[in-house]
């Protein structure tokens, strides 16, 4: 039964987002109001995300350096957000609760999902084909340029969602986006969303989900391979340690 409810919630969110976010934003872009368009899309996505969590009975908790990251992002600093991946709703939790204008490095398969592909593109995300190295490198470079211009980007270094509650192995190549742009990396830790949504068994049940926003860490020189490898391991360890503490 809850499978049907989940699908209904996702459908409702998609329809609402297209009507209230995408269409008005496209109209603004036609008049050259690009920044206003970006702000509208992110504002509406955050509102829709929070409505969706309420609708699904998911109680969200946010901790960490949220205010500091928001302040610096509003001043024009582009961050590289690195997060573990647990659920289909991770992006909505991050956009809904962090409230920073940002795009994501999204898997190429999402390019073929109607409506969702438009929404992902509208927030300046890039699509990556991990099966083709040349195209993967090109996507990371594109994301790097956006960060250099002051637009934040998010990435899930595991490459896929964890389905067993354990954090998978981080692919260190994902950190090139941060090292080559010289950006600060913000570790994001997500927990509880899969249990609150995909693995949920009962409809009338309040579940908890958590988002921790880590302290921004300056990425090392991309030419120093030892430093970049150690840096990637450091961020991964921070997220793993935080994951264990959330919800306890």
C-alpha positions in Angstrom: 0.0 0.0 0.0 2.7 2.4 0.9 4.4 1.8 -2.4 1.3 3.4 -4.1 1.4 6.3 -1.6 5.2 6.9 -2.3 4.5 7.0 -6.1 1.6 9.4 -5.5 3.7 11.7 -3.4 6.5 11.8 -6.0 3.9 12.4 -8.8 2.3 15.3 -6.8 5.7 16.9 -6.2 6.6 16.6 -9.8 3.4 18.3 -11.0 3.6 21.0 -8.4 7.2 21.8 -9.2 6.5 22.1 -12.9 3.6 24.4 -12.4 5.1 26.6 -9.6 8.8 26.5 -10.3 9.8 25.6 -13.8 7.3 27.4 -16.0 7.5 30.8 -14.2 11.3 30.5 -14.1 11.4 29.9 -17.9 9.3 33.0 -18.5 11.8 35.0 -16.4 14.7 33.7 -18.4 12.9 34.7 -21.6 13.1 38.3 -20.3 16.8 37.9 -19.4 16.1 37.8 -15.6 18.5 34.8 -15.1 19.3 35.5 -11.4 15.6 36.0 -10.5 14.8 32.8 -12.3 17.5 30.8 -10.4 16.2 32.3 -7.1 12.6 31.4 -7.9 13.4 27.8 -8.9 15.4 27.2 -5.7 12.8 28.9 -3.5 10.0 26.8 -4.9 12.0 23.6 -4.8 12.7 24.2 -1.1 9.0 24.9 -0.4 7.9 21.8 -2.4 10.5 19.6 -0.7 9.4 20.7 2.8 5.7 20.2 1.8 6.6 16.7 0.5 8.3 15.7 3.8 5.3 16.9 5.8 3.0 15.0 3.4 5.1 11.8 3.9 5.3 12.2 7.6 9.0 12.8 7.7 10.4 14.9 10.5 13.6 16.6 9.4 16.5 17.7 11.7 19.4 20.0 10.5 22.6 20.5 12.4 26.1 22.0 11.7 27.4 25.1 10.1 24.2 25.9 8.2 24.2 29.7 8.8 27.9 30.2 7.9 27.5 28.3 4.7 24.4 30.2 3.7 26.0 33.5 4.4 29.1 32.8 2.3 27.0 31.4 -0.5 24.9 34.5 -0.6 28.1 36.6 -0.8 28.9 34.8 -4.0 31.2 31.9 -2.9 30.9 28.7 -4.8 31.1 25.5 -2.7 31.6 21.9 -3.6 29.1 19.9 -1.4 30.0 16.3 -0.9 27.3 14.0 0.5 26.6 10.3 1.2 23.7 8.9 -0.8 20.9 7.1 0.8 17.6 7.9 -0.8 15.8 9.2 -3.9 15.0 12.2 -1.7 18.5 13.2 -0.7 18.6 16.1 -3.1 15.2 17.4 -1.9 16.4 17.3 1.7 19.6 19.2 0.9 17.9 21.8 -1.2 14.9 22.1 1.1 16.9 22.5 4.3 20.2 24.0 3.3 18.6 26.6 1.1 21.7 27.4 -1.0 21.4 27.8 -4.8 23.3 24.8 -6.1 23.3 22.2 -8.9 24.3 18.5 -8.7 26.4 16.1 -10.7 23.5 13.7 -11.7 23.7 10.3 -13.4 22.9 10.3 -17.1 19.9 8.1 -16.7 18.0 11.0 -15.1 18.3 12.9 -18.4 15.6 10.6 -19.8 13.0 11.1 -17.0 10.4 13.5 -18.2 9.8 16.6 -16.1 12.6 15.6 -13.6 15.2 16.2 -16.3 14.0 19.7 -16.9 14.0 20.5 -13.1 17.6 19.1 -12.7 18.8 21.2 -15.7 17.1 24.3 -14.4 19.3 24.3 -11.3 22.5 24.2 -13.5 23.2 20.5 -12.8 25.4 18.4 -15.1 24.7 14.9 -16.2 27.5 12.4 -15.9 28.0 9.1 -17.7 30.2 7.1 -15.4 30.5 4.3 -17.9 32.4 6.5 -20.3 35.6 8.0 -18.8 36.0 10.8 -21.4 32.4 12.0 -20.9 32.7 11.7 -17.1 35.8 13.9 -17.1 34.0 16.4 -19.4 31.1 16.6 -16.9 33.4 17.2 -13.9 35.2 20.0 -15.8 31.9 21.6 -16.6 30.9 21.4 -12.9 34.3 22.8 -11.9 33.8 25.9 -14.1 30.4 26.6 -12.5 32.0 26.5 -9.0 34.8 28.8 -10.2 32.1 31.3 -11.3 30.6 31.3 -7.8 27.8 28.7 -8.3 27.8 25.8 -5.8 27.7 22.2 -7.0 26.9 19.0 -5.1 28.2 15.4 -5.7 27.6 12.0 -4.3 31.0 10.3 -4.4 29.6 6.8 -3.8 28.1 7.0 -7.3 24.9 5.3 -6.3 22.4 5.0 -3.4 23.2 2.8 -0.5 20.4 0.3 0.0 21.6 -1.4 3.2 22.1 1.6 5.5 25.9 1.5 5.1 27.9 4.2 3.4 29.6 2.9 0.3 33.2 3.5 -0.9 33.8 7.1 -2.0 35.3 7.5 -5.5 38.2 9.9 -5.0 37.9 11.1 -8.6 34.7 12.9 -7.6 36.9 15.4 -5.6 38.5 16.8 -8.7 35.6 19.2 -8.9 36.8 20.8 -5.7 40.5 20.6 -6.1 40.6 22.0 -9.7 38.2 24.8 -8.8 40.1 25.7 -5.6 36.8 25.7 -3.7 36.0 24.9 -0.2 34.4 21.5 0.3 31.4 21.2 2.6 30.7 17.7 3.9 27.0 16.8 4.0 25.8 13.8 6.0 22.3 12.4 5.3 20.7 9.8 7.5 17.2 8.3 7.9 15.7 9.2 4.6 15.7 5.7 3.2 14.0 4.3 6.3 11.5 7.2 6.2 10.6 6.7 2.5 11.8 3.8 0.4 11.9 1.2 3.2 8.9 2.4 5.1 6.2 -0.1 5.9 3.4 1.8 7.5 1.5 4.9 6.3 0.6 6.5 9.6 4.0 6.7 11.2 6.2 9.7 11.8 9.8 9.0 10.9 13.0 11.1 11.4 15.6 12.2 8.8 18.8 14.1 9.4 21.1 16.5 7.6 24.4 17.6 9.0 26.3 20.5 7.4 30.0 20.2 8.0 32.5 23.0 8.3 33.9 24.1 4.9 37.4 22.7 4.3 39.8 24.2 1.7 40.7 21.8 -1.0 44.5 21.2 -1.6 46.5 21.9 -4.8 45.2 19.5 -7.5 48.9 18.9 -8.6 49.7 17.4 -5.2 48.4 13.9 -5.6 49.3 12.7 -2.1 47.5 15.7 -0.6 44.4 15.3 -2.7 44.1 11.6 -1.9 44.5 12.3 1.8 42.0 15.1 1.5 39.4 12.8 -0.1 39.9 10.2 2.7 39.6 13.0 5.3 36.2 14.1 4.0 35.0 10.5 3.7 36.0 9.8 7.3 34.2 13.0 8.5 31.0 11.9 6.9 31.3 8.4 8.2 31.9 9.6 11.7 29.0 12.0 11.6 26.7 9.4 10.2 27.3 7.2 13.2 26.4 10.0 15.6 23.2 11.3 13.9 20.0 10.2 15.5 21.7 8.9 18.6 
